[in-house]
């Protein structure tokens, strides 16, 4: 038997299904109700064609407007994650500075608007 073929499952919506084509395996067309079912259906279809499949990459094709929305979602999530990391760094630094200036944990909590427990966690981080 030959080496496994890594497959790209190009998925397009059609009548409530995902129509799936695998360019690396000529003639391999299948369908699935959900994207999480695509890998298994590709493997089954490839087996019927006598092809051993290695990795399967799922490539959902969306209309341009929807793809822009998905791309924007990922960009916003990434920006929010980076902002949260920066806010966490700043919170630790602020707590350390305020405690270094002699403020009590209660005063630091009041100034920064976080709980006493959070101040303690930030100064221990």
N, CA, C and O atoms as CSV, one atom per row, in Angstrom:
chain,resi,resn,atom,element,x,y,z
A,1,UNK,N,N,0.850,-1.191,0.000
A,1,UNK,CA,C,0.000,0.000,0.000
A,1,UNK,C,C,0.884,1.240,0.000
A,1,UNK,O,O,1.959,1.236,0.601
A,2,UNK,N,N,0.449,2.282,-0.657
A,2,UNK,CA,C,1.235,3.513,-0.771
A,2,UNK,C,C,1.137,4.341,0.509
A,2,UNK,O,O,0.333,4.063,1.398
A,3,UNK,N,N,1.976,5.356,0.567
A,3,UNK,CA,C,1.972,6.256,1.715
A,3,UNK,C,C,0.622,6.953,1.830
A,3,UNK,O,O,-0.052,7.194,0.828
A,4,UNK,N,N,0.234,7.277,3.069
A,4,UNK,CA,C,-1.036,8.002,3.254
A,4,UNK,C,C,-1.007,9.364,2.562
A,4,UNK,O,O,0.030,10.025,2.498
A,5,UNK,N,N,-2.147,9.758,2.057
A,5,UNK,CA,C,-2.309,11.051,1.391
A,5,UNK,C,C,-2.895,12.032,2.396
A,5,UNK,O,O,-3.942,11.766,2.986
A,6,UNK,N,N,-2.226,13.169,2.594
A,6,UNK,CA,C,-2.819,14.234,3.404
A,6,UNK,C,C,-3.890,14.901,2.558
A,6,UNK,O,O,-3.666,15.230,1.393
A,7,UNK,N,N,-5.054,15.096,3.159
A,7,UNK,CA,C,-6.206,15.552,2.399
A,7,UNK,C,C,-6.717,16.898,2.898
A,7,UNK,O,O,-6.744,17.171,4.098
A,8,UNK,N,N,-7.122,17.728,1.943
A,8,UNK,CA,C,-7.796,18.981,2.260
A,8,UNK,C,C,-9.252,18.807,1.867
A,8,UNK,O,O,-9.572,18.643,0.690
A,9,UNK,N,N,-10.133,18.845,2.863
A,9,UNK,CA,C,-11.561,18.699,2.614
A,9,UNK,C,C,-12.155,20.081,2.394
A,9,UNK,O,O,-12.391,20.824,3.347
A,10,UNK,N,N,-12.395,20.420,1.129
A,10,UNK,CA,C,-12.978,21.712,0.770
A,10,UNK,C,C,-14.493,21.559,0.907
A,10,UNK,O,O,-15.120,20.784,0.185
A,11,UNK,N,N,-15.067,22.311,1.845
A,11,UNK,CA,C,-16.477,22.140,2.207
A,11,UNK,C,C,-17.290,23.377,1.822
A,11,UNK,O,O,-16.943,24.507,2.165
A,12,UNK,N,N,-18.383,23.124,1.097
A,12,UNK,CA,C,-19.291,24.216,0.710
A,12,UNK,C,C,-20.712,23.838,1.107
A,12,UNK,O,O,-21.114,22.682,0.977
A,13,UNK,N,N,-21.468,24.816,1.591
A,13,UNK,CA,C,-22.860,24.567,1.985
A,13,UNK,C,C,-23.720,24.352,0.747
A,13,UNK,O,O,-23.607,25.068,-0.247
A,14,UNK,N,N,-24.588,23.336,0.839
A,14,UNK,CA,C,-25.531,23.045,-0.242
A,14,UNK,C,C,-26.745,22.338,0.348
A,14,UNK,O,O,-26.649,21.198,0.802
A,15,UNK,N,N,-27.887,23.022,0.338
A,15,UNK,CA,C,-29.155,22.435,0.800
A,15,UNK,C,C,-29.071,21.817,2.198
A,15,UNK,O,O,-29.556,20.708,2.423
A,16,UNK,N,N,-28.460,22.535,3.125
A,16,UNK,CA,C,-28.394,22.064,4.502
A,16,UNK,C,C,-27.287,21.061,4.770
A,16,UNK,O,O,-27.174,20.556,5.887
A,17,UNK,N,N,-26.480,20.764,3.789
A,17,UNK,CA,C,-25.363,19.834,3.934
A,17,UNK,C,C,-24.066,20.556,3.607
A,17,UNK,O,O,-24.070,21.639,3.021
A,18,UNK,N,N,-22.969,19.946,3.991
A,18,UNK,CA,C,-21.655,20.377,3.534
A,18,UNK,C,C,-21.263,19.447,2.398
A,18,UNK,O,O,-21.078,18.247,2.606
A,19,UNK,N,N,-21.137,19.996,1.203
A,19,UNK,CA,C,-20.632,19.241,0.058
A,19,UNK,C,C,-19.109,19.285,0.156
A,19,UNK,O,O,-18.521,20.357,0.297
A,20,UNK,N,N,-18.480,18.123,0.081
A,20,UNK,CA,C,-17.046,18.021,0.348
A,20,UNK,C,C,-16.316,17.466,-0.870
A,20,UNK,O,O,-16.706,16.451,-1.447
A,21,UNK,N,N,-15.259,18.153,-1.238
A,21,UNK,CA,C,-14.389,17.708,-2.323
A,21,UNK,C,C,-12.968,17.667,-1.776
A,21,UNK,O,O,-12.567,18.527,-0.991
A,22,UNK,N,N,-12.215,16.661,-2.197
A,22,UNK,CA,C,-10.824,16.529,-1.775
A,22,UNK,C,C,-9.960,16.576,-3.030
A,22,UNK,O,O,-9.844,15.572,-3.733
A,23,UNK,N,N,-9.349,17.728,-3.323
A,23,UNK,CA,C,-8.573,17.886,-4.558
A,23,UNK,C,C,-7.410,16.894,-4.695
A,23,UNK,O,O,-7.044,16.513,-5.807
A,24,UNK,N,N,-6.837,16.482,-3.566
A,24,UNK,CA,C,-5.696,15.563,-3.620
A,24,UNK,C,C,-6.092,14.148,-4.058
A,24,UNK,O,O,-5.241,13.352,-4.453
A,25,UNK,N,N,-7.383,13.848,-3.985
A,25,UNK,CA,C,-7.866,12.512,-4.363
A,25,UNK,C,C,-8.922,12.689,-5.448
A,25,UNK,O,O,-10.093,12.908,-5.139
A,26,UNK,N,N,-8.521,12.596,-6.712
A,26,UNK,CA,C,-9.468,12.796,-7.807
A,26,UNK,C,C,-10.694,11.887,-7.662
A,26,UNK,O,O,-10.580,10.687,-7.414
A,27,UNK,N,N,-11.857,12.497,-7.826
A,27,UNK,CA,C,-13.104,11.744,-7.743
A,27,UNK,C,C,-13.663,11.604,-6.344
A,27,UNK,O,O,-14.726,11.011,-6.163
A,28,UNK,N,N,-12.969,12.135,-5.349
A,28,UNK,CA,C,-13.499,12.021,-3.991
A,28,UNK,C,C,-14.414,13.197,-3.699
A,28,UNK,O,O,-13.976,14.331,-3.504
A,29,UNK,N,N,-15.688,12.886,-3.676
A,29,UNK,CA,C,-16.740,13.832,-3.309
A,29,UNK,C,C,-17.602,13.129,-2.276
A,29,UNK,O,O,-17.931,11.953,-2.432
A,30,UNK,N,N,-17.968,13.841,-1.225
A,30,UNK,CA,C,-18.842,13.281,-0.204
A,30,UNK,C,C,-19.634,14.427,0.409
A,30,UNK,O,O,-19.551,15.563,-0.059
A,31,UNK,N,N,-20.389,14.138,1.439
A,31,UNK,CA,C,-21.144,15.193,2.114
A,31,UNK,C,C,-21.286,14.851,3.586
A,31,UNK,O,O,-21.143,13.700,3.997
A,32,UNK,N,N,-21.573,15.886,4.369
A,32,UNK,CA,C,-21.768,15.715,5.810
A,32,UNK,C,C,-22.733,16.791,6.285
A,32,UNK,O,O,-22.802,17.884,5.724
A,33,UNK,N,N,-23.471,16.455,7.325
A,33,UNK,CA,C,-24.384,17.447,7.912
A,33,UNK,C,C,-23.619,18.522,8.672
A,33,UNK,O,O,-23.964,19.703,8.635
A,34,UNK,N,N,-22.555,18.076,9.373
A,34,UNK,CA,C,-21.787,18.999,10.218
A,34,UNK,C,C,-20.309,18.872,9.896
A,34,UNK,O,O,-19.845,17.826,9.443
A,35,UNK,N,N,-19.580,19.944,10.136
A,35,UNK,CA,C,-18.146,19.940,9.871
A,35,UNK,C,C,-17.395,18.914,10.718
A,35,UNK,O,O,-16.381,18.371,10.280
A,36,UNK,N,N,-17.888,18.646,11.927
A,36,UNK,CA,C,-17.199,17.662,12.766
A,36,UNK,C,C,-17.356,16.233,12.249
A,36,UNK,O,O,-16.720,15.316,12.768
A,37,UNK,N,N,-18.194,16.035,11.233
A,37,UNK,CA,C,-18.374,14.724,10.621
A,37,UNK,C,C,-17.553,14.566,9.334
A,37,UNK,O,O,-17.462,13.467,8.786
A,38,UNK,N,N,-16.966,15.647,8.863
A,38,UNK,CA,C,-16.287,15.639,7.563
A,38,UNK,C,C,-15.106,14.679,7.530
A,38,UNK,O,O,-14.956,13.916,6.575
A,39,UNK,N,N,-14.270,14.705,8.554
A,39,UNK,CA,C,-13.079,13.854,8.526
A,39,UNK,C,C,-13.460,12.386,8.354
A,39,UNK,O,O,-12.864,11.683,7.540
A,40,UNK,N,N,-14.444,11.923,9.111
A,40,UNK,CA,C,-14.850,10.519,9.023
A,40,UNK,C,C,-15.418,10.191,7.645
A,40,UNK,O,O,-15.143,9.122,7.099
A,41,UNK,N,N,-16.214,11.110,7.076
A,41,UNK,CA,C,-16.787,10.825,5.757
A,41,UNK,C,C,-15.709,10.823,4.678
A,41,UNK,O,O,-15.782,10.041,3.731
A,42,UNK,N,N,-14.715,11.691,4.816
A,42,UNK,CA,C,-13.601,11.704,3.856
A,42,UNK,C,C,-12.829,10.390,3.952
A,42,UNK,O,O,-12.490,9.789,2.932
A,43,UNK,N,N,-12.555,9.949,5.168
A,43,UNK,CA,C,-11.820,8.688,5.345
A,43,UNK,C,C,-12.609,7.511,4.759
A,43,UNK,O,O,-12.041,6.647,4.090
A,44,UNK,N,N,-13.922,7.486,5.016
A,44,UNK,CA,C,-14.757,6.408,4.470
A,44,UNK,C,C,-14.755,6.420,2.946
A,44,UNK,O,O,-14.589,5.378,2.311
A,45,UNK,N,N,-14.940,7.606,2.360
A,45,UNK,CA,C,-14.968,7.721,0.893
A,45,UNK,C,C,-13.611,7.352,0.298
A,45,UNK,O,O,-13.551,6.683,-0.733
A,46,UNK,N,N,-12.528,7.779,0.935
A,46,UNK,CA,C,-11.184,7.457,0.440
A,46,UNK,C,C,-10.945,5.953,0.509
A,46,UNK,O,O,-10.343,5.370,-0.392
A,47,UNK,N,N,-11.416,5.340,1.574
A,47,UNK,CA,C,-11.266,3.888,1.718
A,47,UNK,C,C,-11.963,3.161,0.565
A,47,UNK,O,O,-11.434,2.184,0.034
A,48,UNK,N,N,-13.150,3.637,0.181
A,48,UNK,CA,C,-13.871,3.036,-0.954
A,48,UNK,C,C,-13.093,3.177,-2.254
A,48,UNK,O,O,-13.225,2.354,-3.160
A,49,UNK,N,N,-12.276,4.232,-2.339
A,49,UNK,CA,C,-11.454,4.450,-3.534
A,49,UNK,C,C,-10.078,3.789,-3.409
A,49,UNK,O,O,-9.252,3.890,-4.315
A,50,UNK,N,N,-9.837,3.111,-2.276
A,50,UNK,CA,C,-8.569,2.431,-2.069
A,50,UNK,C,C,-7.423,3.361,-1.726
A,50,UNK,O,O,-6.261,3.051,-1.988
A,51,UNK,N,N,-7.756,4.516,-1.130
A,51,UNK,CA,C,-6.723,5.498,-0.780
A,51,UNK,C,C,-6.619,5.589,0.732
A,51,UNK,O,O,-7.619,5.764,1.428
A,52,UNK,N,N,-5.387,5.468,1.235
A,52,UNK,CA,C,-5.120,5.634,2.657
A,52,UNK,C,C,-4.918,7.124,2.926
A,52,UNK,O,O,-4.093,7.769,2.279
A,53,UNK,N,N,-5.673,7.667,3.881
A,53,UNK,CA,C,-5.615,9.097,4.181
A,53,UNK,C,C,-4.838,9.332,5.471
A,53,UNK,O,O,-5.062,8.659,6.477
A,54,UNK,N,N,-3.924,10.297,5.426
A,54,UNK,CA,C,-3.184,10.718,6.620
A,54,UNK,C,C,-3.955,11.809,7.332
A,54,UNK,O,O,-5.044,11.567,7.854
A,55,UNK,N,N,-3.401,13.003,7.356
A,55,UNK,CA,C,-4.060,14.138,7.995
A,55,UNK,C,C,-5.170,14.671,7.096
A,55,UNK,O,O,-5.044,14.696,5.872
A,56,UNK,N,N,-6.258,15.096,7.731
A,56,UNK,CA,C,-7.361,15.728,7.012
A,56,UNK,C,C,-7.502,17.155,7.523
A,56,UNK,O,O,-7.716,17.379,8.715
A,57,UNK,N,N,-7.380,18.116,6.617
A,57,UNK,CA,C,-7.580,19.519,6.954
A,57,UNK,C,C,-8.959,19.923,6.463
A,57,UNK,O,O,-9.283,19.746,5.288
A,58,UNK,N,N,-9.766,20.461,7.354
A,58,UNK,CA,C,-11.120,20.902,7.001
A,58,UNK,C,C,-11.035,22.361,6.553
A,58,UNK,O,O,-10.534,23.214,7.286
A,59,UNK,N,N,-11.527,22.639,5.348
A,59,UNK,CA,C,-11.466,23.986,4.776
A,59,UNK,C,C,-12.871,24.437,4.380
A,59,UNK,O,O,-13.266,24.307,3.221
A,60,UNK,N,N,-13.633,24.972,5.358
A,60,UNK,CA,C,-14.984,25.436,5.027
A,60,UNK,C,C,-14.934,26.693,4.163
A,60,UNK,O,O,-14.237,27.654,4.490
A,61,UNK,N,N,-15.658,26.678,3.093
A,61,UNK,CA,C,-15.741,27.821,2.188
A,61,UNK,C,C,-17.033,28.573,2.499
A,61,UNK,O,O,-18.128,28.023,2.379
A,62,UNK,N,N,-16.897,29.814,2.892
A,62,UNK,CA,C,-18.058,30.637,3.242
A,62,UNK,C,C,-18.207,31.747,2.216
A,62,UNK,O,O,-17.254,32.093,1.518
A,63,UNK,N,N,-19.417,32.306,2.130
A,63,UNK,CA,C,-19.579,33.439,1.230
A,63,UNK,C,C,-18.737,34.601,1.755
A,63,UNK,O,O,-18.367,34.629,2.929
A,64,UNK,N,N,-18.445,35.539,0.893
A,64,UNK,CA,C,-17.506,36.615,1.210
A,64,UNK,C,C,-17.898,37.408,2.452
A,64,UNK,O,O,-17.051,37.712,3.292
A,65,UNK,N,N,-19.186,37.744,2.569
A,65,UNK,CA,C,-19.648,38.532,3.711
A,65,UNK,C,C,-19.482,37.763,5.010
A,65,UNK,O,O,-19.004,38.311,6.003
A,66,UNK,N,N,-19.874,36.497,5.006
A,66,UNK,CA,C,-19.759,35.678,6.204
A,66,UNK,C,C,-18.301,35.456,6.563
A,66,UNK,O,O,-17.945,35.496,7.741
A,67,UNK,N,N,-17.445,35.221,5.566
A,67,UNK,CA,C,-16.027,35.021,5.832
A,67,UNK,C,C,-15.417,36.272,6.454
A,67,UNK,O,O,-14.581,36.175,7.352
A,68,UNK,N,N,-15.833,37.452,5.978
A,68,UNK,CA,C,-15.346,38.695,6.577
A,68,UNK,C,C,-15.755,38.786,8.045
A,68,UNK,O,O,-14.973,39.223,8.889
A,69,UNK,N,N,-16.991,38.369,8.341
A,69,UNK,CA,C,-17.467,38.391,9.728
A,69,UNK,C,C,-16.629,37.444,10.593
A,69,UNK,O,O,-16.242,37.801,11.705
A,70,UNK,N,N,-16.349,36.251,10.090
A,70,UNK,CA,C,-15.546,35.281,10.839
A,70,UNK,C,C,-14.137,35.827,11.052
A,70,UNK,O,O,-13.592,35.743,12.153
A,71,UNK,N,N,-13.552,36.384,9.997
A,71,UNK,CA,C,-12.211,36.974,10.117
A,71,UNK,C,C,-12.195,38.094,11.149
A,71,UNK,O,O,-11.264,38.198,11.948
A,72,UNK,N,N,-13.236,38.935,11.129
A,72,UNK,CA,C,-13.338,40.034,12.089
A,72,UNK,C,C,-13.482,39.488,13.510
A,72,UNK,O,O,-12.887,40.022,14.446
A,73,UNK,N,N,-14.267,38.433,13.665
A,73,UNK,CA,C,-14.431,37.799,14.973
A,73,UNK,C,C,-13.083,37.349,15.522
A,73,UNK,O,O,-12.754,37.634,16.674
A,74,UNK,N,N,-12.294,36.641,14.696
A,74,UNK,CA,C,-10.981,36.177,15.150
A,74,UNK,C,C,-10.058,37.348,15.478
A,74,UNK,O,O,-9.314,37.299,16.457
A,75,UNK,N,N,-10.104,38.393,14.667
A,75,UNK,CA,C,-9.268,39.569,14.923
A,75,UNK,C,C,-9.655,40.226,16.245
A,75,UNK,O,O,-8.786,40.604,17.030
A,76,UNK,N,N,-10.949,40.364,16.491
A,76,UNK,CA,C,-11.419,40.993,17.734
A,76,UNK,C,C,-11.067,40.132,18.940
A,76,UNK,O,O,-10.670,40.655,19.981
A,77,UNK,N,N,-11.212,38.808,18.805
A,77,UNK,CA,C,-10.841,37.917,19.903
A,77,UNK,C,C,-9.359,38.057,20.222
A,77,UNK,O,O,-8.972,38.117,21.389
A,78,UNK,N,N,-8.535,38.109,19.185
A,78,UNK,CA,C,-7.096,38.237,19.384
A,78,UNK,C,C,-6.771,39.571,20.058
A,78,UNK,O,O,-5.952,39.631,20.974
A,79,UNK,N,N,-7.421,40.636,19.594
A,79,UNK,CA,C,-7.197,41.959,20.196
A,79,UNK,C,C,-7.646,41.968,21.654
A,79,UNK,O,O,-6.981,42.558,22.506
A,80,UNK,N,N,-8.769,41.320,21.944
A,80,UNK,CA,C,-9.267,41.266,23.325
A,80,UNK,C,C,-8.312,40.470,24.209
A,80,UNK,O,O,-8.069,40.848,25.355
A,81,UNK,N,N,-7.766,39.368,23.683
A,81,UNK,CA,C,-6.811,38.574,24.452
A,81,UNK,C,C,-5.565,39.403,24.765
A,81,UNK,O,O,-5.064,39.387,25.889
A,82,UNK,N,N,-5.070,40.130,23.753
A,82,UNK,CA,C,-3.884,40.972,23.964
A,82,UNK,C,C,-4.181,42.094,24.957
A,82,UNK,O,O,-3.346,42.410,25.805
A,83,UNK,N,N,-5.357,42.691,24.856
A,83,UNK,CA,C,-5.738,43.754,25.790
A,83,UNK,C,C,-5.852,43.203,27.208
A,83,UNK,O,O,-5.451,43.868,28.163
A,84,UNK,N,N,-6.395,41.991,27.354
A,84,UNK,CA,C,-6.517,41.380,28.678
A,84,UNK,C,C,-5.146,41.087,29.266
A,84,UNK,O,O,-4.923,41.292,30.459
A,85,UNK,N,N,-4.221,40.604,28.428
A,85,UNK,CA,C,-2.855,40.351,28.907
A,85,UNK,C,C,-2.198,41.648,29.372
A,85,UNK,O,O,-1.543,41.673,30.414
A,86,UNK,N,N,-2.370,42.718,28.610
A,86,UNK,CA,C,-1.797,44.014,28.977
A,86,UNK,C,C,-2.437,44.541,30.257
A,86,UNK,O,O,-1.749,45.085,31.121
A,87,UNK,N,N,-3.763,44.379,30.380
A,87,UNK,CA,C,-4.450,44.828,31.589
A,87,UNK,C,C,-3.957,44.044,32.808
A,87,UNK,O,O,-3.810,44.609,33.891
A,88,UNK,N,N,-3.706,42.760,32.634
A,88,UNK,CA,C,-3.201,41.945,33.748
A,88,UNK,C,C,-1.802,42.392,34.156
A,88,UNK,O,O,-1.501,42.495,35.345
A,89,UNK,N,N,-0.942,42.658,33.163
A,89,UNK,CA,C,0.409,43.157,33.475
A,89,UNK,C,C,0.319,44.496,34.216
A,89,UNK,O,O,1.007,44.710,35.214
A,90,UNK,N,N,-0.532,45.383,33.719
A,90,UNK,CA,C,-0.686,46.699,34.335
A,90,UNK,C,C,-1.254,46.590,35.745
A,90,UNK,O,O,-0.842,47.324,36.643
A,91,UNK,N,N,-2.199,45.676,35.938
A,91,UNK,CA,C,-2.775,45.498,37.275
A,91,UNK,C,C,-1.701,45.033,38.262
A,91,UNK,O,O,-1.625,45.546,39.379
A,92,UNK,N,N,-0.873,44.065,37.858
A,92,UNK,CA,C,0.204,43.593,38.740
A,92,UNK,C,C,1.176,44.730,39.064
A,92,UNK,O,O,1.581,44.912,40.211
A,93,UNK,N,N,1.535,45.481,38.036
A,93,UNK,CA,C,2.471,46.592,38.218
A,93,UNK,C,C,1.877,47.667,39.121
A,93,UNK,O,O,2.565,48.198,39.992
A,94,UNK,N,N,0.621,47.982,38.917
A,94,UNK,CA,C,-0.049,49.013,39.713
A,94,UNK,C,C,-0.140,48.593,41.175
A,94,UNK,O,O,0.141,49.380,42.078
A,95,UNK,N,N,-0.539,47.338,41.395
A,95,UNK,CA,C,-0.629,46.841,42.770
A,95,UNK,C,C,0.744,46.894,43.438
A,95,UNK,O,O,0.862,47.324,44.585
A,96,UNK,N,N,1.773,46.460,42.724
A,96,UNK,CA,C,3.131,46.476,43.296
A,96,UNK,C,C,3.560,47.906,43.630
A,96,UNK,O,O,4.148,48.155,44.682
A,97,UNK,N,N,3.263,48.833,42.733
A,97,UNK,CA,C,3.643,50.230,42.973
A,97,UNK,C,C,2.897,50.797,44.174
A,97,UNK,O,O,3.501,51.428,45.042
A,98,UNK,N,N,1.588,50.577,44.229
A,98,UNK,CA,C,0.787,51.109,45.336
A,98,UNK,C,C,1.198,50.498,46.669
A,98,UNK,O,O,1.292,51.197,47.678
A,99,UNK,N,N,1.443,49.185,46.669
A,99,UNK,CA,C,1.886,48.539,47.915
A,99,UNK,C,C,3.270,49.055,48.303
A,99,UNK,O,O,3.577,49.240,49.481
A,100,UNK,N,N,4.108,49.285,47.269
A,100,UNK,CA,C,5.452,49.818,47.525
A,100,UNK,C,C,5.418,51.220,48.098
A,100,UNK,O,O,6.347,51.632,48.793
A,101,UNK,N,N,4.351,51.958,47.811
A,101,UNK,CA,C,4.174,53.302,48.366
A,101,UNK,C,C,3.554,53.264,49.752
A,101,UNK,O,O,3.306,54.308,50.356
A,102,UNK,N,N,3.302,52.050,50.262
A,102,UNK,CA,C,2.815,51.909,51.631
A,102,UNK,C,C,1.303,51.799,51.767
A,102,UNK,O,O,0.800,51.757,52.890
A,103,UNK,N,N,0.556,51.749,50.657
A,103,UNK,CA,C,-0.889,51.604,50.782
A,103,UNK,C,C,-1.228,50.212,51.301
A,103,UNK,O,O,-0.563,49.229,50.972
A,104,UNK,N,N,-2.277,50.149,52.120
A,104,UNK,CA,C,-2.739,48.852,52.617
A,104,UNK,C,C,-3.430,48.097,51.483
A,104,UNK,O,O,-3.781,48.671,50.452
A,105,UNK,N,N,-3.614,46.799,51.703
A,105,UNK,CA,C,-4.324,45.982,50.711
A,105,UNK,C,C,-5.730,46.543,50.511
A,105,UNK,O,O,-6.223,46.585,49.384
A,106,UNK,N,N,-6.377,46.972,51.590
A,106,UNK,CA,C,-7.731,47.543,51.470
A,106,UNK,C,C,-7.718,48.821,50.629
A,106,UNK,O,O,-8.588,49.023,49.782
A,107,UNK,N,N,-6.726,49.678,50.870
A,107,UNK,CA,C,-6.637,50.916,50.089
A,107,UNK,C,C,-6.360,50.620,48.619
A,107,UNK,O,O,-6.937,51.258,47.739
A,108,UNK,N,N,-5.484,49.661,48.349
A,108,UNK,CA,C,-5.189,49.291,46.967
A,108,UNK,C,C,-6.456,48.758,46.296
A,108,UNK,O,O,-6.725,49.076,45.137
A,109,UNK,N,N,-7.228,47.957,47.014
A,109,UNK,CA,C,-8.483,47.420,46.471
A,109,UNK,C,C,-9.443,48.554,46.130
A,109,UNK,O,O,-10.085,48.533,45.080
A,110,UNK,N,N,-9.540,49.537,47.009
A,110,UNK,CA,C,-10.431,50.669,46.765
A,110,UNK,C,C,-9.962,51.490,45.569
A,110,UNK,O,O,-10.766,51.858,44.713
A,111,UNK,N,N,-8.672,51.774,45.509
A,111,UNK,CA,C,-8.122,52.597,44.427
A,111,UNK,C,C,-8.267,51.907,43.076
A,111,UNK,O,O,-8.593,52.550,42.078
A,112,UNK,N,N,-8.025,50.603,43.045
A,112,UNK,CA,C,-8.029,49.884,41.758
A,112,UNK,C,C,-9.386,49.283,41.405
A,112,UNK,O,O,-9.589,48.842,40.274
A,113,UNK,N,N,-10.314,49.260,42.356
A,113,UNK,CA,C,-11.647,48.738,42.070
A,113,UNK,C,C,-11.718,47.224,41.966
A,113,UNK,O,O,-12.566,46.677,41.260
A,114,UNK,N,N,-10.826,46.558,42.671
A,114,UNK,CA,C,-10.867,45.093,42.690
A,114,UNK,C,C,-11.022,44.620,44.125
A,114,UNK,O,O,-10.900,45.409,45.062
A,115,UNK,N,N,-11.289,43.335,44.296
A,115,UNK,CA,C,-11.492,42.791,45.641
A,115,UNK,C,C,-10.165,42.662,46.385
A,115,UNK,O,O,-9.088,42.690,45.789
A,116,UNK,N,N,-10.278,42.522,47.704
A,116,UNK,CA,C,-9.085,42.290,48.527
A,116,UNK,C,C,-8.365,41.023,48.068
A,116,UNK,O,O,-7.136,40.981,48.008
A,117,UNK,N,N,-9.143,39.996,47.748
A,117,UNK,CA,C,-8.557,38.728,47.308
A,117,UNK,C,C,-7.792,38.915,46.000
A,117,UNK,O,O,-6.732,38.320,45.805
A,118,UNK,N,N,-8.327,39.737,45.111
A,118,UNK,CA,C,-7.661,39.963,43.827
A,118,UNK,C,C,-6.356,40.734,44.031
A,118,UNK,O,O,-5.352,40.445,43.380
A,119,UNK,N,N,-6.371,41.706,44.929
A,119,UNK,CA,C,-5.143,42.442,45.232
A,119,UNK,C,C,-4.083,41.478,45.746
A,119,UNK,O,O,-2.931,41.529,45.317
A,120,UNK,N,N,-4.470,40.601,46.663
A,120,UNK,CA,C,-3.531,39.618,47.197
A,120,UNK,C,C,-2.999,38.712,46.101
A,120,UNK,O,O,-1.803,38.423,46.053
A,121,UNK,N,N,-3.879,38.266,45.225
A,121,UNK,CA,C,-3.454,37.390,44.119
A,121,UNK,C,C,-2.496,38.130,43.168
A,121,UNK,O,O,-1.518,37.554,42.691
A,122,UNK,N,N,-2.787,39.403,42.903
A,122,UNK,CA,C,-1.936,40.177,42.003
A,122,UNK,C,C,-0.564,40.445,42.597
A,122,UNK,O,O,0.433,40.439,41.875
A,123,UNK,N,N,-0.495,40.679,43.900
A,123,UNK,CA,C,0.818,40.952,44.489
A,123,UNK,C,C,1.621,39.668,44.658
A,123,UNK,O,O,2.843,39.717,44.791
A,124,UNK,N,N,0.943,38.512,44.654
A,124,UNK,CA,C,1.646,37.225,44.765
A,124,UNK,C,C,2.056,36.683,43.407
A,124,UNK,O,O,2.831,35.731,43.324
A,125,UNK,N,N,1.530,37.297,42.322
A,125,UNK,CA,C,1.808,36.786,40.968
A,125,UNK,C,C,3.199,37.149,40.489
A,125,UNK,O,O,3.581,36.792,39.375
